[in-house]
Amino acid sequence: MVQAALAAQGEVAEAFASRWRSAWTEYYLDQGSREQLGAEEVLKRIAYHGNVRIPGIRGAAGTYEALRAAWDAEPGDSRAAIHNAITRAAHEAPTTWRASSWADDEAEEQASELLYAKNYVLDIPEDKREQLGW
């Protein structure tokens, strides 16, 4: 029974490792045109649509700024680079919101969902871009 449990854990770990390796060579695509998006645009869209919530930060503009600052530390356009920016932003959230690990755990879960999600990212309406200064 122990051997079966260890084997199952090994399979789960390998599936995760495989997904992570693939993420370094995969990119987000625009939902309409199916064209590859750069990280800055992906981060704006993720922030605008509320796909990620960073504890202690409100609104699309603030979320984008936190994600962008985190991405600046480890830039890249791949899905893995986006995932890293999300988790880094959560770990760098204001300390008053980090009294417990729930904030980090929630952001890690959101990042993981995006890592496994489809490659397509919804667009932002032009009037909303103007309001946000994007």
Secondary structure as GFF3:
##gff-version 3
##sequence-region A 1 134
A	DSSP	alpha_helix	2	23	.	.	.	ID=ss1
A	DSSP	beta_strand	29	30	.	.	.	ID=ss2
A	DSSP	alpha_helix	39	48	.	.	.	ID=ss3
A	DSSP	alpha_helix	59	73	.	.	.	ID=ss4
A	DSSP	alpha_helix	79	91	.	.	.	ID=ss5
A	DSSP	three_ten_helix	95	97	.	.	.	ID=ss6
A	DSSP	alpha_helix	102	116	.	.	.	ID=ss7
A	DSSP	beta_strand	120	121	.	.	.	ID=ss8
A	DSSP	alpha_helix	126	132	.	.	.	ID=ss9
###
